[in-house]
């Protein structure tokens, strides 16, 4: 019994310590905001406010009075940054729409933590240098979900003649049937791909696995930072957990019996775009660079620059020192053959 009370008290102390640290971060953010406001009070910009707060409380299960304290600190920091008195009306501050409450800032992040499992993005899947790995992964995922009725593929296509308009679709993994589709307005294809995932979560409540070919959209959902179109499509409540996987794009037909439903989703999205507005013969289709293979972190960006300057493929890691050196000599036409020393020493 004493052992149980000891662990219960330990958990309560840890939770209290986490809340104290979160509250300290809020106060530090408020003090930093007030300091920035004093530094920039002579700036010509009429609105000078902090863009973010170092709030770690968004990952905690806070009580209502604790949420009220954090929201009060956010309001005071924004009032100070805007040059308003602390006694200014909170309703008037809300009408300015220059800040978000704690609930508005953490709603998407909490939803992702509770209902969406974003699996890690694999590395070394370059579309040119790692074609075999991409095909192997596509075949494995297609075979895994060919009998999974709770798995879906998502994709988006840009409207040809309407700026910033995209068609997003959700198709079933088993038979490629179109389950849901809609049109969204976004600033980039990245926001459209995010909207496809949100549509799958909202339009198909029984979905357990979502397969997308956009690495940027998956990474943004993993970080909890998505655009307004996707945020508006997220369901308010969901009882099941959904896994989000990356599927390689532009691999064609996968060898084997399983069909590539990712290509099917892409074809359906393009068909809906052409159905909404038939293409004119005089206008060429507007090509947009794909973002499914865009480097995301420092290591992948550095590797992209290295591979862009590399004209010859290096030796395989499984090769030994002797075989690797021989391969490099063959690539550079510097193999030590008996004919080569004759040009150096005539007596041989």
VEXKOLDO-446743 format. One record per residue (C-alpha): x, y, z. Coordinates in steps of 0.2 Angstrom, whole numbers, plus 5000, padded with zeros to 4 digits. Example, Ala and Ser with C-alpha at 12.3 -4.5 7.8 and 13.67 -1.06 7.14 Angstrom:
residues 2
506249785039506849955036
***
This chain:
residues 348
500050005000501450125004502350074988500750124978500650294988502450324984502250304965500650404965501550554975502950534962501850554947500950704955502650784959503150754941501550824934501750984945503551004940503050994921501651124924502851234933504051224919502751264906502151414916503951474918504151464899502551564897503151694908504851704900503951714883502951864890504451954897505451924880503851994871503852144882505652174880505552164861504052284861505152414871506552394859505452414843504252544850505052674839504852574823503852634809502852474809501252504818501052324824502552244832502152084840502951914844502551784831502651634843502851584861503951454869502451364876502851184882501151164890500251114874500850934877500150924894498350884900498051054909496551094920495351234915496051364927497851334921497251364903496551524909498151584916499151544900497851634890497951784901499851784899499651774880498451924881499552024892501151994881500152044865499452204873501252254878501952214861500552314853500752464865499152444873498752464892498552304902496752364906496252364888494752264884495052084879493552084867494352234858496052134857495151984850494352094837496052144831496451954827498251974830498451824842497751644845497251564861498051414868496651304862496851374844498751344844498751174851497151094843497951024828499450964837498350874850497350794837498850724828499550664844497950574849497250504832498650504819500250404819501450474807502750344803504550394799505050444782506350324774507950394768509050364753507550354741508150464727507050454711508550424700509950344710508750224721507450174708507549984713507250034732505750134727505049994716505349874730504549984743503050014732502749834728502849784747501649914752500449874738500449684742500249724761498649834758497949744743496649654755496549794768494849874767495350004779496750074769496650214756497750314744497650494742498250614729497950794722497950874705498051054700496651144691497251204674496251364672495851414690497351484700497751404717496351274715496651084717495650924716495950804730495350624730495350474741495250294733495150124742496750024742495849854738494949894722495350074718493650144720493350324723492750354740492850544742493350704732493250884733494051054727495151154738496051324737497851324742499451424739500451274734500351084730501051054747499451124755498351024743499250864748498950904766497150924762497050754754497550674771496350774780494950734768495350544771495250564790493550664788492650574774493150394779492950364798493450184797495150214788496650144798498050174785498350324773499650314759500250474752501650514740502050684747503450684759503250864763501450844768501850694779503250794787502150944790500850834799502250754809502750924815500950984818501051134806499851124792498951244781497251324783496451214770496951054778496551124796494751154790494550984784495150894799493650804809493150874826493150704834493850534829493750364839495050264830496950284826497550304809499350274802500150384789501350304777502450364762502150284746503450314732502750414717503050384698503550204700502350144687501549964688502249864702502949694697501849554704500049534707499649684717499049844708499750014711498350114718499350264720499450284701497550254701497250394713498350514702497350464687495650494695496250664701496750714684495050644677494050754689495150904684494750884665492950844669492751004678493551104664493951014647495651054641495851174627496951114612497951284612498451284630499751164636499551084653500451174667501851074674502151094693503751024701503350874712503650894730503650714735505550694734506050864741507450854754506750894771508150894784509950954784510650784780509550754765509950924759511750904760511650734752510650814738512050934734513350804735512450694723512050834711513950864709514350674708514450614690515150434695514350324707515450274722515850094727514549994736514849984755514949794754516449804743518149784751519549914750520449824735518849804725518349984729519950054723519949944707518150014703518750194705520250154694519150084681517950234682519350354680520350254667521850234678521950044680523749994682523949874667525649814660525449934645525450084656527250074663527950064646527450254644528450294660529950174658530450134640531549994645530149884651
***
